[in-house]
Amino acid sequence: MRIGVLAIQGDVREHLGHTERAGAEAVPVRRAQDLAKTDGLIIPGGESTTIGMLMAEYRVIDAVLERTGDGHYPIYGTCAGLILMAKNVIGPSPARLGLMDIDTSRNAYGRQIASFEVALDIEVLGPEPFPAVFIRAPKIERLGADVTPLAWYRGGVVMAESGPFLVSSFHPEMSSDIRIHQYFVEKVKRVTRVAGAS
Ligand code: GLN
């Protein structure tokens, strides 16, 4: 099983490392043709306007939408990646995939606390809190009926999933905790198995 990490901006190396430690092969994805040999994709944080623009220019948006057409291509979007996965962006909205039925607002945690780390209880990861790093993070303002919340911070949802898709407002690659990557690898395994059986 091979997972691609979108290598346009952000902590590409850290995501590759965490994914490998979580038990999957990890490859950088820059162009549309790089997607062909992957079973799933991680979109790192960064600046969503820039990432979206380059994804459009390199035809990665079209290629991903084509892959997700059959519902068997898992994607994990973190921070800017969450913005690129959101159906609706409140305010200036970048070119994006729009695959997940959520509304989000960018840089929504305020200037003073633009970056912070917090230990989050995330039930699907087990009892040990997860060290979540927020950097000018987006807020999820609305979740569609088919979206399941997985983690909360100050009453707001900061991690959610829907079918093959997973998003988090925070960066999971900035600590040595690989449990979210493991969670995604398991999701990719599950989705790939179902795809193979059908
Ligand atoms: N503030 C960025 C944006 O709006 C996201 C920040 C991040 O990915 N850490 O695109």
Boltz pocket constraint, residues with backbone or C-beta under 6 A from the ligand:
constraints:
  - pocket:
      binder: B
      contacts: [[A, 44], [A, 45], [A, 46], [A, 47], [A, 48], [A, 49], [A, 78], [A, 79], [A, 80], [A, 81], [A, 83], [A, 106], [A, 107], [A, 135], [A, 136], [A, 137], [A, 138], [A, 169]]
      max_distance: 6.0
